[in-house]
Amino acid sequence: MKISILHTLAASLLSTAALAKTVEFDWNVTWVTVNPDGLKSRQVVGINNQWPLPEVHVDKGDRVIFHVHNQLPKHNSSIHFHGLYQNGTNAMDGPPQVVQCPIPPGASFTYDFKVEQNGTYWYHSHVSGQYPNGYRAPFIVHDKDAYFADKFDEELTWTFSDWYHEVTDLLLPKFLSLYNPSGAEPVPQNLLFKDSMNTSVAIKPNTTYLIHLMNIGALGSVYFWIEDHDFEIVEVDGVYTEPTKADKLYITPAQRYAILLKTKPKTDKNYGIVSVFDSTMFDVIPDDLVLNQTNWLEYNANAPHERVILDVESSEDIEAFDDFNLVPHDRRELYPEPDQEIVVDVIMNNLISGKNYAFFNNITYTAPVVPSLYTVFSAESDEQANNPAIYGEYTNSFVLQHMDTVQLVLNNADSGNHPFHMHGHEFQLIHRSEEYDDDDPQEFDPEDHPPFPEIPMRRDTVFVRPNGNIVLRFRADNPGVWLFHCHIEWHLEQGLALTLIEAPTQLRKHQSIPASHYEMCAAAGVPSAGNAAGNTKDFLDLTGQNAQEDELPAGFTLKGVIALIVSIVSALLGVGFIAWYGVDDSEPVGHIPIPSM
C-alpha cells in the first residue's frame, strides 16, 4: 500500500511539472507618445514601443523570465511584480536600494522566478515617480484548480488609473518644494478605464465572466459599479474568498479584485460601467476635473450608450462594500498572539527646507547607500545581519525572526486615507477603526477594541481611514528584505515606508544574489557591500549614510513656514524689482535729464 501511494504521489508531481512551462519576455523600455484621454499628448514609458504595456498572462507553476533593456536616455529603471511573494527569490522583487541596484540607461537586467500563486496582480516600476508615467500593467496568474474554475465562461481584465497630463519629472519638483509646504498632492486631469476613456466592452448575454479589477493609479481611490448589475467577489489581492455578493466596490491604488458577473438575457440595452474618484483624496477639485466616468457594458452596439448620472451629491455619499467583511475561501483562522509587535505612527510634517515629508515614527525613509539585501549578504556573521543598526538610521528597518507571528499596529495621525502595501506577504486585517476628526486622531487601544474576527480577511494592500488605525497580523515565513509602504506614489516619494529584514539567518543560508546583479551595481556605480553607509570594515559605523533633512527649529508651525516662505518670496521679488530697476536703461516717467557739463 505504501509503495502504491508513493507511486501515485510521484506520478502527480511529474504531471504537475510537465504542465508547468517557462515563459520568456524580451522587453525594451523606451519613451513613447500617447494621448489616451484625447486632451493632450504626452510621453509615457513604453515597452517595445508599445503602450498600453503588454498584459502578462501565465499559469500557476510557470517559470517566468523577463529580459529588461533600459533604453530610457536619462532615467534608471526597475520592475516590481506587485503582490507576488518572491518566496526564495527575494532578489527579484524589484525596489532599487532595497533588493537590487537600479538599472541604469543602456543596461540590461534579468528577472527570473517561479510563480507559485494565483490571481490578480500587476507589474510596475519601483523607481522614483515612474509608474505614473505609464510604466504599469496587469499580471494575471490563471489557476485551473480555482474553486470557481467551472463557474465562468470567459475572462476580462479591467484597470482603473488616474491620469496626469505632465510627466512626473515636472510634477515631483513642484510637489516636494518649499512652495508646497502643505504637501498637497498633484491632482490628476482624468480617470482612465483600460488606459482609455469612453470605452465599450462587448459582451454576450447569459454569460458568466470572471473580471479582474485593479487600480493602477498613483493617488485616487475609485468607487466602481455596473449599472443595474450585481456580482460576486471571489478573490482579493490573490486570496480566494468565499463568494460574496456586492454591487459597489471601493478600490484604492494597488488593490485588486476578481468578480463573477452574470450578464442579462436580453440585448436591448447597454449599461454603464461607472468609476468615480474619491474626491476626499484631493486637496482641490479643479473645475475641469470630471470625478465620475462612464464606460459601457455593451450588449448591443446599435443601442444607446448613455452616461450614468449620479444620484448623490458627492463621492462621500456612495456606500461601497466593506472588504473587512470578506472571508478567505481556505478559512484560515486568526494567527496566534504575536511574538513581535511593531507600532508605527504616521504623520506628515515639514523639515528644515520647508518641504513636506511623510514619517513613520518621525523617520522619513531615506534610501541607503548599499541596497539592504546586499547588506544582509555582506555582513560578517549571522549575528551582525540580525542587528537592525547596520541597515541605517533612516530606513526604518525592523528585523523579524523566522516563523514568528508579527503584529503591525499603524496609527494614522494624518487627515488622509492611505493604502498600505506589504511586499512578500499577505496579511490578516484584524482591526480597522472608523475615521476621526483632524483634531482628534485615535491610536489603537489594545485594551479597548471590538473582538478580532475568527477568520480574518487577508490581502496585501489595505487602507487606513483618516486619523484612524489598523492592525495587521502575518507570519514571518518568507525570508527576505521587504518594503511596507503607502501606495500613493507621492507619499512614497515623501518617505512613507519602512523595511522588514525578515529571517536574515535563513536568507543568508538558502538564497543568493545572482552574479549579474552585482555587475549591474558596478554599471550603476552603486556599492554592493557594506552597511547602509557602504562601510565594509565596521558595520556599526554609519558615517556617510544618507540622512533625512534636519527638523525645523522648535516653535515653527506650518503657518509659520508658510509665512516665512511668503516673506522670502516677497523679499526676493522686491530685490529682483530693485535690481531690474537699477539696470533699466529706459527713462522713468517724469524724470528730468540733467544737462552734461
Buried (B, 14 or more C-beta within 10 A) or exposed (E): EEEEEEEEEEEEEEEEEEEBEEBEBEBBBBBBEBEBBEEEEBBBBBBBEEBBBBBBBBBBBBBBEBBBBBBBEEBBBBBBBBBBBBBBBBBBBBBBBBBBBBBBBEBBBBBBBBBBBBBBBBBBBBBBBBBBBBBBBBBBBBBEEBEBEEBBEEEBBBBBBBBBBBBBBEBBEEBBBBEBBEBBBBBBBBBBBBBBBEBEBEBEEEBBBBBBBBBBBBBBBBBBBBBEBEBBBBBBBBBBBBBBEBEBBBBBBBBBBBBBBBBBEEBEBBBBBBBBBBBBBBEEEEEEBEBBBBBBBBBBEEEEBEEBEBEEEEBEEBEBBEBBEBBBBEEBEBBEEBBBBBBBBBBBBBBBBBBBBBBBEEBBBBBBBBBBBBBBBBBEEBEBBBBBBBBBBBBBBBBBBBEBBBBBBBBBBBBBBBBBBBBBBBBBBBBBBEBBEEEEBBBBEEEEEEEBBEBBBBBBBBBBBBBBBBBBBBBBBBBBBBBBBBBBBBBBBBBBBBBBBBBBBBBBEEBEBBEEBBBBBEBBEBBBBBBBBBBBEEBEEBEEBBEBBEEBEEEBEBEBBBEBBEEEEEEEEEEEEEEEEEEEEEEEEEEEEEEEE
